[in-house]
Amino acid sequence: MNNRGVKREKIKLAWQLVCVSCFVGFVLYSLLRKTSKTKGWKSIESTTEAFTALTRQLIGLKPGASSPVEYKEVLSLVPRAEDAATCCGVVVLSKNWEHGSSAPRRDRRPKEPLFIRQTIGSSCGTLCALHILANCEATWKAAHAGSALSATLGALNAAPTAADAGALFASDERIAAAHAAVAGTSSSKARSKARQQRGASYHYVAFVCAAGTLWELDSLAPVPIDRGACAPEELLGQVLQVAKAKHATCSTGGGKLVLLSAHRAA
């Protein structure tokens, strides 16, 4: 082979190496881009219909069966007596909610309600519904003792820490399916997309009354927050005051505030 032939072979080999390098680089870039994307769920719409439907999905009710827990939108700072008497939990949706700063604990105190740390984006609505169902278990467990939710709550309650409970929550396919069945509606998708476009840090937080104490269950906080003494019939009124005060101190001026109260069905 003459010098010209050798030169052509070298040029050909160089181009082959360039092509292989480009292909390998593209594959690596695609993999890195895929793994860098934040994994999360679609947001639950902040309506009574969405949270009641989510409750039905979590319990596993059949179509047509009445729900033992139903949600109402709170429209007044003075709750009606009949609403206060049946309230078993409250969900608050607010922008830039300030989370607790206490250090995580490696144990769960005896009087504390079930608390699950959030590890999946946009799962806070489902965590609120689950926190409330766990707190008012007596309301629905008798009629649905064999439901998958009973077993799920048993496992979550047995978790030694909120982080361990969060890991169990994240790996539960039935909970994920219940969330997707409600969050997959067109209205929920549209609202989730609108929030993302606005860049708003909206977050759901649950409040329950357990062992004579009002508890703020913020899934992004390290521990459940003790809000002081509370009787069951005082739950709704006290949450209204807490939410009003905390919302007024939000660093970005507040934004939208939505309160949904959970009630034991008659």
C-alpha positions in Angstrom: 0.0 0.0 0.0 1.4 3.3 -1.0 1.6 6.4 1.2 -1.6 7.8 -0.3 -3.5 4.6 0.6 -2.1 4.7 4.2 -3.2 8.3 4.6 -6.8 7.4 3.4 -7.0 4.6 5.9 -5.9 6.8 8.7 -8.5 9.5 7.8 -11.2 6.8 7.6 -10.2 5.4 11.1 -10.2 8.9 12.6 -13.7 9.5 11.3 -14.9 6.2 12.7 -13.5 7.1 16.1 -15.2 10.5 16.0 -18.5 8.9 15.1 -18.2 6.4 17.9 -17.3 9.1 20.4 -20.2 11.2 19.3 -22.6 8.3 19.7 -21.3 7.3 23.1 -21.5 11.0 24.2 -25.1 11.2 23.1 -26.1 8.0 24.9 -24.4 9.3 28.1 -26.1 12.7 27.8 -29.5 11.0 27.3 -29.0 8.8 30.4 -27.9 11.7 32.6 -30.8 13.9 31.4 -33.3 11.1 32.1 -32.0 10.4 35.6 -31.7 14.1 36.5 -35.4 14.7 36.0 -37.4 15.0 39.3 -39.8 12.2 39.8 -43.1 13.2 41.2 -46.9 12.7 41.0 -49.5 15.0 39.5 -51.2 17.3 42.0 -54.5 16.6 43.6 -57.0 19.4 42.9 -58.0 21.4 45.9 -61.7 20.6 45.7 -64.1 18.7 48.0 -64.9 16.4 45.1 -61.3 15.5 44.6 -60.5 14.7 48.3 -63.7 12.8 48.8 -62.9 10.7 45.7 -59.4 10.2 46.9 -60.8 9.0 50.3 -63.0 6.5 48.5 -60.0 5.3 46.4 -57.8 4.9 49.5 -60.5 2.9 51.4 -61.3 0.9 48.3 -65.0 1.6 48.2 -67.1 0.1 45.4 -69.0 2.4 43.0 -72.3 3.5 44.6 -71.1 2.8 48.2 -71.4 5.8 50.5 -68.2 7.3 51.8 -67.7 7.3 55.6 -65.6 10.5 55.3 -66.6 13.5 53.2 -65.0 16.8 52.6 -66.5 20.3 52.7 -64.9 23.7 51.7 -64.5 26.1 54.6 -65.9 29.4 53.6 -66.2 31.2 57.0 -63.9 31.9 59.9 -66.7 31.0 62.2 -67.6 27.3 61.7 -71.2 26.1 62.0 -71.9 24.0 65.1 -73.0 21.0 63.1 -69.7 21.1 61.1 -67.6 21.5 64.2 -69.3 18.4 65.7 -68.5 16.1 62.8 -65.1 17.4 61.7 -62.3 14.8 61.9 -59.6 16.6 60.1 -58.7 19.7 58.1 -56.6 20.1 54.9 -55.0 23.5 54.3 -53.6 24.5 50.9 -51.3 27.5 51.0 -48.4 29.1 49.2 -44.9 28.9 50.8 -46.0 27.3 54.0 -43.3 27.6 56.6 -42.2 24.1 57.8 -41.1 23.2 61.2 -37.4 23.3 62.1 -37.2 20.6 64.8 -34.7 17.9 64.3 -36.0 14.4 63.2 -36.4 11.9 65.9 -35.6 8.2 65.9 -38.7 7.3 67.9 -42.4 8.1 68.0 -43.8 9.6 71.2 -46.8 7.7 72.6 -49.5 10.4 72.1 -48.4 11.4 68.6 -50.6 10.5 65.6 -49.3 8.7 62.6 -46.9 11.0 60.7 -45.4 10.2 57.3 -42.5 12.2 55.8 -42.9 13.1 52.1 -40.4 11.7 49.6 -42.4 12.1 46.4 -43.2 15.4 44.7 -46.8 16.5 44.8 -47.9 13.6 47.1 -48.7 16.0 50.0 -52.5 15.9 49.2 -52.7 12.2 49.4 -50.6 12.2 52.5 -53.1 14.6 54.1 -56.0 12.4 53.2 -54.1 9.4 54.6 -53.2 11.2 57.8 -56.8 12.1 58.4 -58.1 8.5 57.6 -55.5 7.1 60.1 -56.7 9.5 62.8 -60.4 8.8 62.3 -59.9 5.0 61.7 -62.9 4.1 64.0 -65.2 6.0 61.6 -64.6 3.6 58.7 -62.7 0.5 59.9 -65.7 -1.4 61.3 -67.4 -1.5 57.9 -64.2 -2.0 56.0 -62.0 -4.1 58.4 -60.7 -6.3 55.6 -59.8 -3.4 53.3 -56.2 -3.1 52.0 -56.1 0.3 53.7 -56.3 -1.3 57.1 -53.2 -3.4 56.3 -51.4 -0.4 54.9 -52.1 1.7 58.0 -51.0 -1.2 60.2 -47.6 -1.3 58.4 -47.3 2.5 58.5 -48.1 2.7 62.2 -45.4 0.0 62.9 -42.7 2.0 61.1 -40.2 3.2 63.8 -39.8 6.7 62.3 -41.6 9.1 60.0 -38.9 8.6 57.4 -39.4 4.8 57.5 -43.2 5.4 57.1 -42.4 7.7 54.1 -40.4 4.9 52.5 -43.3 2.5 52.9 -45.7 5.1 51.5 -43.5 5.7 48.5 -43.3 1.9 47.7 -47.0 1.2 48.1 -48.4 0.6 44.6 -52.0 0.7 45.8 -51.7 4.2 47.2 -50.0 5.4 44.1 -52.9 3.9 42.0 -55.4 5.6 44.2 -53.6 9.0 43.8 -53.3 8.5 40.0 -57.0 7.7 39.7 -57.9 11.1 41.1 -55.0 13.2 40.0 -55.3 11.9 36.4 -58.5 13.9 35.8 -58.2 16.7 33.2 -59.0 19.5 35.7 -56.3 18.3 38.1 -53.8 18.1 35.2 -54.6 21.7 34.1 -54.3 23.1 37.6 -51.0 21.3 38.2 -49.6 22.7 35.0 -50.8 26.2 35.8 -49.1 26.1 39.2 -45.8 24.9 37.6 -45.9 27.8 35.1 -46.4 30.3 37.9 -43.6 28.7 39.9 -45.8 28.8 43.1 -44.8 26.6 46.0 -48.2 25.4 47.0 -48.4 22.7 49.7 -51.1 20.7 51.5 -50.9 20.4 55.3 -53.3 18.3 57.5 -54.6 19.0 61.0 -56.0 16.5 63.3 -57.0 16.2 66.9 -55.4 13.3 68.7 -55.1 12.5 72.5 -56.5 16.0 73.4 -54.0 17.8 71.2 -54.2 19.7 67.9 -51.5 18.4 65.6 -50.2 20.0 62.4 -49.1 17.2 60.1 -46.9 18.9 57.5 -45.2 16.1 55.5 -42.2 18.3 54.7 -41.6 19.0 58.4 -39.3 16.6 60.3 -41.9 15.9 63.1 -45.6 16.5 63.8 -46.2 19.9 65.3 -48.0 20.2 68.7 -50.5 23.2 68.4 -51.8 22.9 72.0 -54.8 21.4 73.8 -57.8 20.7 71.6 -61.1 18.9 72.0 -62.6 17.1 68.9 -65.4 19.7 68.6 -62.8 22.5 68.7 -60.7 21.2 65.9 -62.2 23.1 63.0 -62.3 26.5 64.9 -58.7 26.2 66.1 -57.4 25.2 62.7 -59.0 28.3 61.2 -57.2 30.5 63.7 -53.8 28.8 63.1 -54.2 28.9 59.3 -55.2 32.5 59.4 -52.2 33.6 61.5 -49.7 31.5 59.7 -50.9 32.5 56.3 -50.6 36.2 57.2 -46.9 35.7 57.9 -46.0 33.9 54.7 -42.8 35.5 53.3 -44.3 36.1 49.8 -47.5 37.8 50.9 -49.6 34.7 51.3 -51.2 33.9 47.9 -54.2 31.5 47.7 -55.5 29.8 50.9 -57.9 26.9 50.7 -59.3 25.0 53.6 -61.1 21.7 53.2 -62.7 20.0 56.3 -63.2 16.3 56.6 -66.4 15.1 58.2 -67.7 11.8 59.5 -70.7 10.9 57.4 -74.1 10.8 59.1 
